[in-house]
Structures are given as structure tokens and as C-alpha cells.
Amino acid sequence: IDGRAGDDPELRERAEYISKVTGDLRLEGFAARLRKRDGSTNSIEGILSLAVNKPPRDWTDLDVDAALVAVADLSLAF
């Protein structure tokens, strides 16, 4: 699994487990994106676009705010 120095291996381990067992496709997608994140803009956009159900090219300011709220909800479920 790819990671960066100082990364949280426990988070990646939990994400790997969650991405396979919940039955909630959105939560599993969130976990899969967390597991593969690398700190790049594309990685962050992937997480946010999953949360808002829209590709980054179609975002408005309200979509960014909605994505942040949705990420908080997904994080609680995670």
C-alpha cells in the first residue's frame, strides 16, 4: 500500500477492512479512496467528488461546502 512518511498505517488498515465488508457502496468507496490517497490534489478531489456525487469540473462553491459536510458524515460512519 502506498503511503507517505508520517502517514497513519492504522487508518489505511481500517480503510482496507471497511472497503470490503460494510455493504454500503458509498462508504466502501470512501474507504477505498482513503486507502489509496497520496496527498495529491487528484486524491483529495476523488474523495470530495465521491462525497458530492459530482466530478470536480462541475463543482460550484455550494458543492464544495456540501462535500465537506458529506465527508464529515462518511467519516463518522467510517
PDB file with one MODEL, atoms N, CA, C and O in Angstrom:
MODEL        1
ATOM      1  N   ILE A   1       0.861  -1.181   0.000  1.00  0.00           N
ATOM      2  CA  ILE A   1       0.000   0.000   0.000  1.00  0.00           C
ATOM      3  C   ILE A   1       0.896   1.228   0.000  1.00  0.00           C
ATOM      4  O   ILE A   1       1.856   1.337   0.763  1.00  0.00           O
ATOM      5  N   ASP A   2       0.542   2.144  -0.884  1.00  0.00           N
ATOM      6  CA  ASP A   2       1.316   3.379  -0.979  1.00  0.00           C
ATOM      7  C   ASP A   2       1.046   4.250   0.238  1.00  0.00           C
ATOM      8  O   ASP A   2      -0.047   4.236   0.802  1.00  0.00           O
ATOM      9  N   GLY A   3       2.038   4.989   0.620  1.00  0.00           N
ATOM     10  CA  GLY A   3       1.882   5.906   1.733  1.00  0.00           C
ATOM     11  C   GLY A   3       2.979   6.939   1.726  1.00  0.00           C
ATOM     12  O   GLY A   3       3.894   6.897   0.904  1.00  0.00           O
ATOM     13  N   ARG A   4       2.875   7.856   2.642  1.00  0.00           N
ATOM     14  CA  ARG A   4       3.871   8.903   2.778  1.00  0.00           C
ATOM     15  C   ARG A   4       4.488   8.798   4.154  1.00  0.00           C
ATOM     16  O   ARG A   4       3.910   8.201   5.062  1.00  0.00           O
ATOM     17  N   ALA A   5       5.665   9.380   4.307  1.00  0.00           N
ATOM     18  CA  ALA A   5       6.318   9.411   5.614  1.00  0.00           C
ATOM     19  C   ALA A   5       5.383  10.090   6.610  1.00  0.00           C
ATOM     20  O   ALA A   5       4.804  11.133   6.306  1.00  0.00           O
ATOM     21  N   GLY A   6       5.233   9.507   7.790  1.00  0.00           N
ATOM     22  CA  GLY A   6       4.366  10.083   8.807  1.00  0.00           C
ATOM     23  C   GLY A   6       2.896   9.731   8.615  1.00  0.00           C
ATOM     24  O   GLY A   6       2.042  10.205   9.365  1.00  0.00           O
ATOM     25  N   ASP A   7       2.591   8.900   7.612  1.00  0.00           N
ATOM     26  CA  ASP A   7       1.215   8.513   7.353  1.00  0.00           C
ATOM     27  C   ASP A   7       0.714   7.640   8.491  1.00  0.00           C
ATOM     28  O   ASP A   7       1.508   7.097   9.259  1.00  0.00           O
ATOM     29  N   ASP A   8      -0.587   7.508   8.599  1.00  0.00           N
ATOM     30  CA  ASP A   8      -1.214   6.730   9.657  1.00  0.00           C
ATOM     31  C   ASP A   8      -1.530   5.324   9.138  1.00  0.00           C
ATOM     32  O   ASP A   8      -2.545   5.135   8.467  1.00  0.00           O
ATOM     33  N   PRO A   9      -0.682   4.340   9.435  1.00  0.00           N
ATOM     34  CA  PRO A   9      -0.921   2.992   8.914  1.00  0.00           C
ATOM     35  C   PRO A   9      -2.207   2.365   9.452  1.00  0.00           C
ATOM     36  O   PRO A   9      -2.816   1.534   8.779  1.00  0.00           O
ATOM     37  N   GLU A  10      -2.624   2.752  10.658  1.00  0.00           N
ATOM     38  CA  GLU A  10      -3.865   2.210  11.211  1.00  0.00           C
ATOM     39  C   GLU A  10      -5.072   2.665  10.394  1.00  0.00           C
ATOM     40  O   GLU A  10      -6.025   1.908  10.211  1.00  0.00           O
ATOM     41  N   LEU A  11      -5.028   3.907   9.904  1.00  0.00           N
ATOM     42  CA  LEU A  11      -6.118   4.412   9.066  1.00  0.00           C
ATOM     43  C   LEU A  11      -6.192   3.619   7.769  1.00  0.00           C
ATOM     44  O   LEU A  11      -7.281   3.244   7.334  1.00  0.00           O
ATOM     45  N   ARG A  12      -5.059   3.366   7.155  1.00  0.00           N
ATOM     46  CA  ARG A  12      -5.051   2.576   5.918  1.00  0.00           C
ATOM     47  C   ARG A  12      -5.528   1.148   6.170  1.00  0.00           C
ATOM     48  O   ARG A  12      -6.242   0.582   5.342  1.00  0.00           O
ATOM     49  N   GLU A  13      -5.148   0.569   7.287  1.00  0.00           N
ATOM     50  CA  GLU A  13      -5.574  -0.786   7.620  1.00  0.00           C
ATOM     51  C   GLU A  13      -7.092  -0.838   7.821  1.00  0.00           C
ATOM     52  O   GLU A  13      -7.758  -1.739   7.313  1.00  0.00           O
ATOM     53  N   ARG A  14      -7.631   0.126   8.559  1.00  0.00           N
ATOM     54  CA  ARG A  14      -9.076   0.175   8.769  1.00  0.00           C
ATOM     55  C   ARG A  14      -9.796   0.417   7.443  1.00  0.00           C
ATOM     56  O   ARG A  14     -10.827  -0.199   7.175  1.00  0.00           O
ATOM     57  N   ALA A  15      -9.259   1.305   6.620  1.00  0.00           N
ATOM     58  CA  ALA A  15      -9.867   1.589   5.325  1.00  0.00           C
ATOM     59  C   ALA A  15      -9.894   0.338   4.452  1.00  0.00           C
ATOM     60  O   ALA A  15     -10.873   0.098   3.746  1.00  0.00           O
ATOM     61  N   GLU A  16      -8.850  -0.444   4.493  1.00  0.00           N
ATOM     62  CA  GLU A  16      -8.820  -1.684   3.711  1.00  0.00           C
ATOM     63  C   GLU A  16      -9.917  -2.626   4.175  1.00  0.00           C
ATOM     64  O   GLU A  16     -10.617  -3.217   3.354  1.00  0.00           O
ATOM     65  N   TYR A  17     -10.071  -2.769   5.476  1.00  0.00           N
ATOM     66  CA  TYR A  17     -11.114  -3.640   6.029  1.00  0.00           C
ATOM     67  C   TYR A  17     -12.508  -3.122   5.661  1.00  0.00           C
ATOM     68  O   TYR A  17     -13.337  -3.878   5.154  1.00  0.00           O
ATOM     69  N   ILE A  18     -12.765  -1.843   5.913  1.00  0.00           N
ATOM     70  CA  ILE A  18     -14.082  -1.245   5.674  1.00  0.00           C
ATOM     71  C   ILE A  18     -14.442  -1.304   4.187  1.00  0.00           C
ATOM     72  O   ILE A  18     -15.605  -1.508   3.840  1.00  0.00           O
ATOM     73  N   SER A  19     -13.459  -1.128   3.318  1.00  0.00           N
ATOM     74  CA  SER A  19     -13.742  -1.075   1.880  1.00  0.00           C
ATOM     75  C   SER A  19     -14.249  -2.408   1.337  1.00  0.00           C
ATOM     76  O   SER A  19     -14.645  -2.488   0.174  1.00  0.00           O
ATOM     77  N   LYS A  20     -14.242  -3.455   2.164  1.00  0.00           N
ATOM     78  CA  LYS A  20     -14.652  -4.776   1.689  1.00  0.00           C
ATOM     79  C   LYS A  20     -15.851  -5.369   2.420  1.00  0.00           C
ATOM     80  O   LYS A  20     -16.396  -6.373   1.963  1.00  0.00           O
ATOM     81  N   VAL A  21     -16.283  -4.785   3.542  1.00  0.00           N
ATOM     82  CA  VAL A  21     -17.238  -5.529   4.365  1.00  0.00           C
ATOM     83  C   VAL A  21     -18.535  -4.837   4.745  1.00  0.00           C
ATOM     84  O   VAL A  21     -19.402  -5.494   5.319  1.00  0.00           O
ATOM     85  N   THR A  22     -18.722  -3.581   4.469  1.00  0.00           N
ATOM     86  CA  THR A  22     -19.885  -2.894   5.026  1.00  0.00           C
ATOM     87  C   THR A  22     -21.183  -3.138   4.276  1.00  0.00           C
ATOM     88  O   THR A  22     -22.251  -3.121   4.888  1.00  0.00           O
ATOM     89  N   GLY A  23     -21.124  -3.362   2.988  1.00  0.00           N
ATOM     90  CA  GLY A  23     -22.330  -3.476   2.194  1.00  0.00           C
ATOM     91  C   GLY A  23     -22.868  -2.116   1.772  1.00  0.00           C
ATOM     92  O   GLY A  23     -23.825  -2.044   1.001  1.00  0.00           O
ATOM     93  N   ASP A  24     -22.270  -1.044   2.262  1.00  0.00           N
ATOM     94  CA  ASP A  24     -22.643   0.324   1.895  1.00  0.00           C
ATOM     95  C   ASP A  24     -21.643   0.778   0.834  1.00  0.00           C
ATOM     96  O   ASP A  24     -20.494   1.092   1.143  1.00  0.00           O
ATOM     97  N   LEU A  25     -22.091   0.808  -0.407  1.00  0.00           N
ATOM     98  CA  LEU A  25     -21.161   1.081  -1.508  1.00  0.00           C
ATOM     99  C   LEU A  25     -20.499   2.441  -1.395  1.00  0.00           C
ATOM    100  O   LEU A  25     -19.326   2.589  -1.738  1.00  0.00           O
ATOM    101  N   ARG A  26     -21.221   3.419  -0.926  1.00  0.00           N
ATOM    102  CA  ARG A  26     -20.638   4.759  -0.792  1.00  0.00           C
ATOM    103  C   ARG A  26     -19.549   4.771   0.280  1.00  0.00           C
ATOM    104  O   ARG A  26     -18.480   5.346   0.077  1.00  0.00           O
ATOM    105  N   LEU A  27     -19.822   4.137   1.417  1.00  0.00           N
ATOM    106  CA  LEU A  27     -18.828   4.060   2.488  1.00  0.00           C
ATOM    107  C   LEU A  27     -17.621   3.239   2.052  1.00  0.00           C
ATOM    108  O   LEU A  27     -16.485   3.583   2.376  1.00  0.00           O
ATOM    109  N   GLU A  28     -17.862   2.166   1.325  1.00  0.00           N
ATOM    110  CA  GLU A  28     -16.757   1.352   0.824  1.00  0.00           C
ATOM    111  C   GLU A  28     -15.909   2.136  -0.170  1.00  0.00           C
ATOM    112  O   GLU A  28     -14.684   2.017  -0.169  1.00  0.00           O
ATOM    113  N   GLY A  29     -16.551   2.938  -1.018  1.00  0.00           N
ATOM    114  CA  GLY A  29     -15.812   3.788  -1.952  1.00  0.00           C
ATOM    115  C   GLY A  29     -14.982   4.830  -1.224  1.00  0.00           C
ATOM    116  O   GLY A  29     -13.844   5.108  -1.601  1.00  0.00           O
ATOM    117  N   PHE A  30     -15.563   5.406  -0.174  1.00  0.00           N
ATOM    118  CA  PHE A  30     -14.844   6.374   0.656  1.00  0.00           C
ATOM    119  C   PHE A  30     -13.609   5.724   1.272  1.00  0.00           C
ATOM    120  O   PHE A  30     -12.515   6.288   1.242  1.00  0.00           O
ATOM    121  N   ALA A  31     -13.799   4.540   1.827  1.00  0.00           N
ATOM    122  CA  ALA A  31     -12.679   3.828   2.454  1.00  0.00           C
ATOM    123  C   ALA A  31     -11.606   3.476   1.423  1.00  0.00           C
ATOM    124  O   ALA A  31     -10.413   3.588   1.704  1.00  0.00           O
ATOM    125  N   ALA A  32     -12.023   3.056   0.245  1.00  0.00           N
ATOM    126  CA  ALA A  32     -11.054   2.717  -0.804  1.00  0.00           C
ATOM    127  C   ALA A  32     -10.238   3.939  -1.212  1.00  0.00           C
ATOM    128  O   ALA A  32      -9.033   3.840  -1.442  1.00  0.00           O
ATOM    129  N   ARG A  33     -10.893   5.081  -1.299  1.00  0.00           N
ATOM    130  CA  ARG A  33     -10.173   6.311  -1.653  1.00  0.00           C
ATOM    131  C   ARG A  33      -9.240   6.755  -0.531  1.00  0.00           C
ATOM    132  O   ARG A  33      -8.155   7.276  -0.792  1.00  0.00           O
ATOM    133  N   LEU A  34      -9.657   6.550   0.714  1.00  0.00           N
ATOM    134  CA  LEU A  34      -8.765   6.857   1.842  1.00  0.00           C
ATOM    135  C   LEU A  34      -7.525   5.968   1.803  1.00  0.00           C
ATOM    136  O   LEU A  34      -6.408   6.424   2.048  1.00  0.00           O
ATOM    137  N   ARG A  35      -7.738   4.711   1.494  1.00  0.00           N
ATOM    138  CA  ARG A  35      -6.623   3.755   1.470  1.00  0.00           C
ATOM    139  C   ARG A  35      -5.609   4.119   0.394  1.00  0.00           C
ATOM    140  O   ARG A  35      -4.406   3.933   0.580  1.00  0.00           O
ATOM    141  N   LYS A  36      -6.092   4.636  -0.730  1.00  0.00           N
ATOM    142  CA  LYS A  36      -5.200   4.921  -1.860  1.00  0.00           C
ATOM    143  C   LYS A  36      -4.721   6.362  -1.913  1.00  0.00           C
ATOM    144  O   LYS A  36      -3.970   6.729  -2.817  1.00  0.00           O
ATOM    145  N   ARG A  37      -5.139   7.178  -0.965  1.00  0.00           N
ATOM    146  CA  ARG A  37      -4.785   8.600  -1.013  1.00  0.00           C
ATOM    147  C   ARG A  37      -3.274   8.787  -0.940  1.00  0.00           C
ATOM    148  O   ARG A  37      -2.559   8.015  -0.301  1.00  0.00           O
ATOM    149  N   ASP A  38      -2.815   9.832  -1.612  1.00  0.00           N
ATOM    150  CA  ASP A  38      -1.385  10.108  -1.625  1.00  0.00           C
ATOM    151  C   ASP A  38      -1.068  11.572  -1.346  1.00  0.00           C
ATOM    152  O   ASP A  38       0.080  12.000  -1.463  1.00  0.00           O
ATOM    153  N   GLY A  39      -2.095  12.338  -0.977  1.00  0.00           N
ATOM    154  CA  GLY A  39      -1.886  13.745  -0.674  1.00  0.00           C
ATOM    155  C   GLY A  39      -1.963  14.652  -1.883  1.00  0.00           C
ATOM    156  O   GLY A  39      -1.846  15.871  -1.757  1.00  0.00           O
ATOM    157  N   SER A  40      -2.160  14.068  -3.057  1.00  0.00           N
ATOM    158  CA  SER A  40      -2.235  14.879  -4.270  1.00  0.00           C
ATOM    159  C   SER A  40      -3.608  15.541  -4.382  1.00  0.00           C
ATOM    160  O   SER A  40      -4.565  15.144  -3.717  1.00  0.00           O
ATOM    161  N   THR A  41      -3.676  16.543  -5.228  1.00  0.00           N
ATOM    162  CA  THR A  41      -4.950  17.210  -5.489  1.00  0.00           C
ATOM    163  C   THR A  41      -5.956  16.223  -6.072  1.00  0.00           C
ATOM    164  O   THR A  41      -7.129  16.245  -5.699  1.00  0.00           O
ATOM    165  N   ASN A  42      -5.515  15.365  -6.974  1.00  0.00           N
ATOM    166  CA  ASN A  42      -6.410  14.363  -7.565  1.00  0.00           C
ATOM    167  C   ASN A  42      -6.981  13.424  -6.516  1.00  0.00           C
ATOM    168  O   ASN A  42      -8.151  13.048  -6.585  1.00  0.00           O
ATOM    169  N   SER A  43      -6.172  13.051  -5.562  1.00  0.00           N
ATOM    170  CA  SER A  43      -6.616  12.161  -4.499  1.00  0.00           C
ATOM    171  C   SER A  43      -7.706  12.825  -3.653  1.00  0.00           C
ATOM    172  O   SER A  43      -8.726  12.209  -3.342  1.00  0.00           O
ATOM    173  N   ILE A  44      -7.479  14.073  -3.290  1.00  0.00           N
ATOM    174  CA  ILE A  44      -8.456  14.813  -2.486  1.00  0.00           C
ATOM    175  C   ILE A  44      -9.726  15.062  -3.294  1.00  0.00           C
ATOM    176  O   ILE A  44     -10.831  14.928  -2.768  1.00  0.00           O
ATOM    177  N   GLU A  45      -9.577  15.422  -4.560  1.00  0.00           N
ATOM    178  CA  GLU A  45     -10.746  15.627  -5.411  1.00  0.00           C
ATOM    179  C   GLU A  45     -11.550  14.340  -5.557  1.00  0.00           C
ATOM    180  O   GLU A  45     -12.777  14.388  -5.647  1.00  0.00           O
ATOM    181  N   GLY A  46     -10.881  13.201  -5.583  1.00  0.00           N
ATOM    182  CA  GLY A  46     -11.574  11.921  -5.672  1.00  0.00           C
ATOM    183  C   GLY A  46     -12.460  11.674  -4.465  1.00  0.00           C
ATOM    184  O   GLY A  46     -13.588  11.200  -4.603  1.00  0.00           O
ATOM    185  N   ILE A  47     -11.954  11.994  -3.287  1.00  0.00           N
ATOM    186  CA  ILE A  47     -12.731  11.836  -2.061  1.00  0.00           C
ATOM    187  C   ILE A  47     -13.917  12.797  -2.060  1.00  0.00           C
ATOM    188  O   ILE A  47     -15.042  12.404  -1.753  1.00  0.00           O
ATOM    189  N   LEU A  48     -13.658  14.056  -2.403  1.00  0.00           N
ATOM    190  CA  LEU A  48     -14.728  15.060  -2.401  1.00  0.00           C
ATOM    191  C   LEU A  48     -15.769  14.786  -3.489  1.00  0.00           C
ATOM    192  O   LEU A  48     -16.962  14.981  -3.257  1.00  0.00           O
ATOM    193  N   SER A  49     -15.342  14.342  -4.659  1.00  0.00           N
ATOM    194  CA  SER A  49     -16.311  14.076  -5.721  1.00  0.00           C
ATOM    195  C   SER A  49     -17.199  12.889  -5.375  1.00  0.00           C
ATOM    196  O   SER A  49     -18.375  12.871  -5.738  1.00  0.00           O
ATOM    197  N   LEU A  50     -16.655  11.904  -4.684  1.00  0.00           N
ATOM    198  CA  LEU A  50     -17.482  10.802  -4.193  1.00  0.00           C
ATOM    199  C   LEU A  50     -18.520  11.337  -3.208  1.00  0.00           C
ATOM    200  O   LEU A  50     -19.687  10.948  -3.258  1.00  0.00           O
ATOM    201  N   ALA A  51     -18.100  12.210  -2.332  1.00  0.00           N
ATOM    202  CA  ALA A  51     -18.985  12.738  -1.298  1.00  0.00           C
ATOM    203  C   ALA A  51     -20.114  13.571  -1.879  1.00  0.00           C
ATOM    204  O   ALA A  51     -21.235  13.527  -1.372  1.00  0.00           O
ATOM    205  N   VAL A  52     -19.838  14.333  -2.939  1.00  0.00           N
ATOM    206  CA  VAL A  52     -20.848  15.229  -3.505  1.00  0.00           C
ATOM    207  C   VAL A  52     -21.529  14.637  -4.745  1.00  0.00           C
ATOM    208  O   VAL A  52     -22.448  15.236  -5.303  1.00  0.00           O
ATOM    209  N   ASN A  53     -21.072  13.465  -5.164  1.00  0.00           N
ATOM    210  CA  ASN A  53     -21.637  12.781  -6.332  1.00  0.00           C
ATOM    211  C   ASN A  53     -21.563  13.621  -7.610  1.00  0.00           C
ATOM    212  O   ASN A  53     -22.505  13.667  -8.401  1.00  0.00           O
ATOM    213  N   LYS A  54     -20.424  14.277  -7.784  1.00  0.00           N
ATOM    214  CA  LYS A  54     -20.235  15.143  -8.948  1.00  0.00           C
ATOM    215  C   LYS A  54     -18.748  15.235  -9.256  1.00  0.00           C
ATOM    216  O   LYS A  54     -17.938  15.325  -8.334  1.00  0.00           O
ATOM    217  N   PRO A  55     -18.372  15.214 -10.533  1.00  0.00           N
ATOM    218  CA  PRO A  55     -16.952  15.381 -10.860  1.00  0.00           C
ATOM    219  C   PRO A  55     -16.498  16.812 -10.573  1.00  0.00           C
ATOM    220  O   PRO A  55     -17.303  17.741 -10.651  1.00  0.00           O
ATOM    221  N   PRO A  56     -15.239  16.997 -10.247  1.00  0.00           N
ATOM    222  CA  PRO A  56     -14.727  18.327  -9.893  1.00  0.00           C
ATOM    223  C   PRO A  56     -14.997  19.406 -10.942  1.00  0.00           C
ATOM    224  O   PRO A  56     -15.202  20.566 -10.586  1.00  0.00           O
ATOM    225  N   ARG A  57     -15.001  19.055 -12.197  1.00  0.00           N
ATOM    226  CA  ARG A  57     -15.208  20.069 -13.245  1.00  0.00           C
ATOM    227  C   ARG A  57     -16.606  20.689 -13.186  1.00  0.00           C
ATOM    228  O   ARG A  57     -16.826  21.765 -13.741  1.00  0.00           O
ATOM    229  N   ASP A  58     -17.555  20.018 -12.516  1.00  0.00           N
ATOM    230  CA  ASP A  58     -18.931  20.502 -12.422  1.00  0.00           C
ATOM    231  C   ASP A  58     -19.252  21.154 -11.071  1.00  0.00           C
ATOM    232  O   ASP A  58     -20.396  21.534 -10.823  1.00  0.00           O
ATOM    233  N   TRP A  59     -18.251  21.281 -10.205  1.00  0.00           N
ATOM    234  CA  TRP A  59     -18.496  21.826  -8.869  1.00  0.00           C
ATOM    235  C   TRP A  59     -18.824  23.308  -8.893  1.00  0.00           C
ATOM    236  O   TRP A  59     -18.363  24.061  -9.752  1.00  0.00           O
ATOM    237  N   THR A  60     -19.635  23.701  -7.922  1.00  0.00           N
ATOM    238  CA  THR A  60     -19.857  25.117  -7.607  1.00  0.00           C
ATOM    239  C   THR A  60     -19.370  25.318  -6.176  1.00  0.00           C
ATOM    240  O   THR A  60     -18.979  24.355  -5.516  1.00  0.00           O
ATOM    241  N   ASP A  61     -19.390  26.528  -5.700  1.00  0.00           N
ATOM    242  CA  ASP A  61     -18.992  26.781  -4.313  1.00  0.00           C
ATOM    243  C   ASP A  61     -19.858  25.996  -3.340  1.00  0.00           C
ATOM    244  O   ASP A  61     -19.358  25.492  -2.335  1.00  0.00           O
ATOM    245  N   LEU A  62     -21.142  25.886  -3.624  1.00  0.00           N
ATOM    246  CA  LEU A  62     -22.040  25.142  -2.743  1.00  0.00           C
ATOM    247  C   LEU A  62     -21.715  23.655  -2.724  1.00  0.00           C
ATOM    248  O   LEU A  62     -21.882  22.997  -1.698  1.00  0.00           O
ATOM    249  N   ASP A  63     -21.248  23.117  -3.860  1.00  0.00           N
ATOM    250  CA  ASP A  63     -20.864  21.711  -3.907  1.00  0.00           C
ATOM    251  C   ASP A  63     -19.675  21.422  -3.006  1.00  0.00           C
ATOM    252  O   ASP A  63     -19.617  20.373  -2.365  1.00  0.00           O
ATOM    253  N   VAL A  64     -18.739  22.337  -2.957  1.00  0.00           N
ATOM    254  CA  VAL A  64     -17.564  22.156  -2.089  1.00  0.00           C
ATOM    255  C   VAL A  64     -18.016  22.124  -0.632  1.00  0.00           C
ATOM    256  O   VAL A  64     -17.569  21.274   0.138  1.00  0.00           O
ATOM    257  N   ASP A  65     -18.891  23.039  -0.253  1.00  0.00           N
ATOM    258  CA  ASP A  65     -19.413  23.039   1.119  1.00  0.00           C
ATOM    259  C   ASP A  65     -20.186  21.756   1.412  1.00  0.00           C
ATOM    260  O   ASP A  65     -20.036  21.172   2.486  1.00  0.00           O
ATOM    261  N   ALA A  66     -21.008  21.316   0.465  1.00  0.00           N
ATOM    262  CA  ALA A  66     -21.777  20.082   0.640  1.00  0.00           C
ATOM    263  C   ALA A  66     -20.851  18.873   0.745  1.00  0.00           C
ATOM    264  O   ALA A  66     -21.114  17.953   1.520  1.00  0.00           O
ATOM    265  N   ALA A  67     -19.772  18.874  -0.029  1.00  0.00           N
ATOM    266  CA  ALA A  67     -18.815  17.765   0.024  1.00  0.00           C
ATOM    267  C   ALA A  67     -18.143  17.675   1.384  1.00  0.00           C
ATOM    268  O   ALA A  67     -17.935  16.580   1.907  1.00  0.00           O
ATOM    269  N   LEU A  68     -17.807  18.812   1.953  1.00  0.00           N
ATOM    270  CA  LEU A  68     -17.167  18.810   3.270  1.00  0.00           C
ATOM    271  C   LEU A  68     -18.107  18.247   4.340  1.00  0.00           C
ATOM    272  O   LEU A  68     -17.676  17.504   5.222  1.00  0.00           O
ATOM    273  N   VAL A  69     -19.376  18.601   4.259  1.00  0.00           N
ATOM    274  CA  VAL A  69     -20.364  18.059   5.196  1.00  0.00           C
ATOM    275  C   VAL A  69     -20.525  16.555   4.970  1.00  0.00           C
ATOM    276  O   VAL A  69     -20.587  15.786   5.929  1.00  0.00           O
ATOM    277  N   ALA A  70     -20.593  16.135   3.708  1.00  0.00           N
ATOM    278  CA  ALA A  70     -20.743  14.717   3.396  1.00  0.00           C
ATOM    279  C   ALA A  70     -19.521  13.915   3.841  1.00  0.00           C
ATOM    280  O   ALA A  70     -19.661  12.783   4.303  1.00  0.00           O
ATOM    281  N   VAL A  71     -18.329  14.488   3.708  1.00  0.00           N
ATOM    282  CA  VAL A  71     -17.118  13.798   4.179  1.00  0.00           C
ATOM    283  C   VAL A  71     -17.169  13.624   5.699  1.00  0.00           C
ATOM    284  O   VAL A  71     -16.749  12.592   6.222  1.00  0.00           O
ATOM    285  N   ALA A  72     -17.676  14.620   6.394  1.00  0.00           N
ATOM    286  CA  ALA A  72     -17.828  14.509   7.848  1.00  0.00           C
ATOM    287  C   ALA A  72     -18.784  13.366   8.183  1.00  0.00           C
ATOM    288  O   ALA A  72     -18.509  12.584   9.093  1.00  0.00           O
ATOM    289  N   ASP A  73     -19.904  13.256   7.463  1.00  0.00           N
ATOM    290  CA  ASP A  73     -20.857  12.174   7.689  1.00  0.00           C
ATOM    291  C   ASP A  73     -20.227  10.813   7.401  1.00  0.00           C
ATOM    292  O   ASP A  73     -20.381   9.870   8.177  1.00  0.00           O
ATOM    293  N   LEU A  74     -19.518  10.723   6.277  1.00  0.00           N
ATOM    294  CA  LEU A  74     -18.853   9.462   5.928  1.00  0.00           C
ATOM    295  C   LEU A  74     -17.785   9.106   6.965  1.00  0.00           C
ATOM    296  O   LEU A  74     -17.600   7.935   7.296  1.00  0.00           O
ATOM    297  N   SER A  75     -17.090  10.115   7.469  1.00  0.00           N
ATOM    298  CA  SER A  75     -16.054   9.873   8.479  1.00  0.00           C
ATOM    299  C   SER A  75     -16.655   9.292   9.757  1.00  0.00           C
ATOM    300  O   SER A  75     -16.067   8.412  10.386  1.00  0.00           O
ATOM    301  N   LEU A  76     -17.815   9.787  10.128  1.00  0.00           N
ATOM    302  CA  LEU A  76     -18.480   9.245  11.321  1.00  0.00           C
ATOM    303  C   LEU A  76     -18.885   7.789  11.112  1.00  0.00           C
ATOM    304  O   LEU A  76     -18.753   6.967  12.018  1.00  0.00           O
ATOM    305  N   ALA A  77     -19.373   7.477   9.928  1.00  0.00           N
ATOM    306  CA  ALA A  77     -19.756   6.101   9.620  1.00  0.00           C
ATOM    307  C   ALA A  77     -18.532   5.193   9.527  1.00  0.00           C
ATOM    308  O   ALA A  77     -18.604   4.003   9.832  1.00  0.00           O
ATOM    309  N   PHE A  78     -17.424   5.762   9.110  1.00  0.00           N
ATOM    310  CA  PHE A  78     -16.178   5.027   8.951  1.00  0.00           C
ATOM    311  C   PHE A  78     -15.685   4.532  10.296  1.00  0.00           C
ATOM    312  O   PHE A  78     -14.640   3.886  10.372  1.00  0.00           O
TER     313      PHE A  78
ENDMDL
END
